[in-house]
Structures are given as structure tokens and as C-alpha cells.
Amino acid sequence: MTSDFVNNLLTRFTAQGARGLRFEAGQPAIIVDAAGAARNVTTRTLTHQEILNAVTPIVPEKSRAAMSTSPSLEFEHNLPS
């Protein structure tokens, strides 16, 4: 899984009104819609390493230190044009 995977999911689902994407090790990728409802968007569960590989390139510099010390991380990401 790569940051391109994240961007592709966000592009596809924001067009449908989604407002967020959630990753948790041992769970499928989850999209959160405009009403706050969550639904799985992948059929297989993700590993911690897969999640790190996908989000590390897009995590803002100011949030990177928290990646190694916090069990969760929330940040905004603007899709490339």
C-alpha cells in the first residue's frame, strides 16, 4: 500500500461526499461519509507497516514526531491537483 493508494481512495470517495479516511492495524480501510457514518472500503485487513508505508509520505512535517510516540494520528491532506 502506498500514498498513491490513499490518494486514489480519497479521490474516489470525496467525489461521493466522504470527509475522511481511517486506517487501523488489523482492520480494513474505512471511509467516513459526510454524516459521520463509517464503512469498510477494502476487503482485507491492513498491517501496521502497510499503514506507515501509505501515510508517512503525506503526513505533515509538524506531525511526523507523533508517529512514533502516539497510537493514533489525525491530519489533513490535500489531494494533488
ABEGO torsion letter per residue (X at the ends): XBAAAAAAAAAAAAAAGBABBBBBBGBBBBBBBAAGBBBBABABBBBAAAAAAAAAAABBAAAAAAAAABABBBBBBBBBX
